[in-house]
Amino acid sequence: MTAEIWDVVIVGAGLSGLSAADLLRKRDGSLKILILEAKDRVGGRTVSKEFPAASGVDRWDLGGQWVGSTQTHVMELIKELGLEVYPQFSTGKKVHHMGGPASKVRTYKSNFPTLSPLVLMDFIQFLWKIDRLCATVCVRDPSQTPNAAELDGQTLHSYIQQHVWTAEEHQWNLRSSPTVISVSSPQGGTQQLSERLADRVGWKNVRLGSAVTAIWQDAEWARVTTATDTFLCRAVIVTCPPHLAAKIQYEPALPTEREFLTQNMPVGHMIKFIVTYQTAFWKEKGFSGEIAAGASTDCPFAVTFDATSPRGNAALVGFISGQQASLWASKERRSAVLSSLVKYLGPEAASFIHYEEKDWAKETYNGGCPVNVMAPGLLTYYHPSLRMPCGRIHWAGTETATQWCGYMSGAIQAGQRAALEVLAEVSQVVLNEEEREVLQQSLPVQSPAKPTTSWKLTGKPALVLPAAQRL
Ligand SMILES: Cc1cc2nc3c(=O)[nH]c(=O)nc-3n(C[C@H](O)[C@H](O)[C@H](O)COP(=O)(O)OP(=O)(O)OC[C@H]3O[C@@H](n4cnc5c(N)ncnc54)[C@H](O)[C@@H]3O)c2cc1C
């Protein structure tokens, strides 16, 4: 098998991989960059699809959708690509039904449900506490945060249990009305961010249907393998989420800290659904379309929002997680979603045009969504391995971001940071002060255990390839 030679190979054509490629291209036009993507499309956890709608057909997002003004990396990209954003509709009554089927269904118009003064005080003191705590966190190296081990030893749920006094507030899902705006354009949807980045990088440099199975390194090359091809390069950027990065075979094996980290970062299980309607009947009845419900035996979703398109096609979007996502059959879920919408918004909800749900756990090369999280205790000891390059391998993907980790903006930030690492290593281009600062800020204060000699990139090859696998 003859190996192709590239300067940089990027694993994954989601926002992170394509942002990395785009920055590399912009900063050093002489670099040969190849993106290998397992799926038959770009966009990863963003996918925009057309469904039957009031005007015939329209496009909605089944993955990442909302962006906000503090998400600077994605906002800059949207601006750069000349795309439009439109505000999330949130005017009107919001439905609040926490505490199970027997509890009272409430509605409210402000950003918070109507609460008793005691519960409101409790809520505000809790928000202050969280804000003060956030200000003490060392993002670059969380182990430097005061009480790091104690904080990292608990879940958000156990923290809430400890720090709120009122029973009602324990049921809060820490969600308020989204001060978010949806990405839009004539075509609509967030997947076009990746499609347009691929236009810029050049589709000839993006190979779809190319799942990477192995990455081998020696002193001279990184050797990236798919089922049919082999590529030699000077640097690799792996952008797939940690549980998928762990499925790639590495030689030499990755440091134990890195392996332990990826084995203990499970991915969530969330289903997103869209229901399209002839008219936005909820708006006519004074509802915003926002429902916060404690998922139960009756109601499978936790939250819904208005998703009427910029072209005016009426729709609702919602999210299902927990056992309703993992144990319920799809038919059962759909009928419970519709009967719950009828219960909260009225009988008109039963006359829908189209129901679509996407179970990301069933999609190959995802296995869940929206993001991988660290088990308690992991951050304190294994965090440095999250971004620390392993020889020629650099790590990106939203899970490695230091701002808006888990979001599209984080994916872009992480991809751009990994691109700078690669530029510093394989390009003649000199990084400017701002770029050097970005790299400095992403490095842990305390390094993990020193890499073994097999990770040295110069000197005697650490990995001697069998003759048949050499060029
Ligand atoms: C339902 C849902 C709702 C969300 N809502 C929002 C939201 O409203 N706002 C927001 O900001 N974010 C949201 N997110 C999160 C956001 O979509 C992600 O953070 C972001 O898209 C991640 O980008 P990424 O490039 O880091 O990873 P990915 O998009 O996962 O890209 C990784 C790519 O690697 C590929 N890959 C995996 N293994 C291999 C392999 N072995 N070889 C080659 N390729 C491989 C995958 O196919 C994928 O294309 C949501 C996500 C989901 C699923």
The ligand as a Gaussian input file, in Angstrom:
#p B3LYP/6-31G(d) Opt

LIG

0 1
 C      -28.681000      17.769000      19.866000
 C      -27.558000      18.756000      20.061000
 C      -27.854000      20.063000      20.406000
 C      -26.829000      20.996000      20.571000
 N      -27.149000      22.305000      20.802000
 C      -26.172000      23.240000      20.776000
 C      -26.500000      24.624000      20.768000
 O      -27.672000      25.003000      20.740000
 N      -25.472000      25.522000      20.763000
 C      -24.155000      25.130000      20.726000
 O      -23.269000      25.988000      20.693000
 N      -23.829000      23.816000      20.707000
 C      -24.793000      22.867000      20.710000
 N      -24.477000      21.544000      20.612000
 C      -23.053000      21.147000      20.677000
 C      -22.305000      21.418000      19.362000
 O      -23.037000      20.909000      18.273000
 C      -20.938000      20.744000      19.449000
 O      -20.253000      21.253000      20.577000
 C      -20.026000      20.993000      18.244000
 O      -20.706000      20.844000      17.027000
 C      -18.852000      20.017000      18.331000
 O      -17.976000      20.193000      17.239000
 P      -16.624000      19.346000      17.171000
 O      -16.009000      19.655000      15.873000
 O      -15.846000      19.558000      18.418000
 O      -17.081000      17.816000      17.232000
 P      -17.969000      17.007000      16.185000
 O      -18.971000      17.897000      15.580000
 O      -18.455000      15.794000      16.892000
 O      -16.932000      16.603000      15.048000
 C      -16.096000      15.485000      15.160000
 C      -16.095000      14.775000      13.820000
 O      -15.188000      13.666000      13.899000
 C      -15.737000      12.608000      13.139000
 N      -15.097000      11.365000      13.570000
 C      -15.304000      10.656000      14.704000
 N      -14.487000       9.584000      14.748000
 C      -13.748000       9.630000      13.614000
 C      -12.724000       8.799000      13.087000
 N      -12.276000       7.707000      13.721000
 N      -12.182000       9.127000      11.881000
 C      -12.605000      10.231000      11.198000
 N      -13.580000      11.045000      11.661000
 C      -14.131000      10.757000      12.860000
 C      -17.219000      12.688000      13.434000
 O      -17.959000      12.011000      12.445000
 C      -17.447000      14.194000      13.434000
 O      -17.822000      14.664000      12.158000
 C      -25.475000      20.588000      20.424000
 C      -25.182000      19.278000      20.058000
 C      -26.207000      18.373000      19.857000
 C      -25.865000      16.988000      19.372000

